[in-house]
């Protein structure tokens, strides 16, 4: 079987495959739409306290940006910031112009560009003062495993910002 073929579905058991439909056990009910009666306890647990999330949201609303110092593996000190709408458009424009042949190439390019725009400090080096092309060169020279660790940390940062914006929207 190649990577592009879907596996064929096999019956759960020979008995189930041979039973008439009226003799099969009933399947449990499945809810497709969320109910209006969701309560506070139904919300997913978050690893961030309400005060932190509201501080992040306020900083984004009133300062236009949120940035945070992050330490990776107790050794690598970096600083991330949120991207502007203009930067997000730039990233999309650059990815569209890349004419990539593979989806993985598009994902890689988008990830590196997000890192390029979000990373403002790396081990004490201020990257904000660098031109876009120079920042890109700096990041492309970093070792692959370091890039991987940075992308994981950036994902966590973006998730935290996303959760803060959801929380802030509910309480705004």
Buried (B, 14 or more C-beta within 10 A) or exposed (E): EEEEEEEEEEEEEEEEEEEEEEEEEEEEEEEEEEEEEEEEEEEEEBEEEEEBBBBBBEBBEEEEEBBBEBEBEEEBEBBBBBBEEEBBEBBEEBBEEBEBEEEEEBEBBBBBBBBBBBBBBBEEEEBEEBEEEEBBEBBEEBEEEBBEBBBEBBEBBBEBBEBBBBBBEEEE
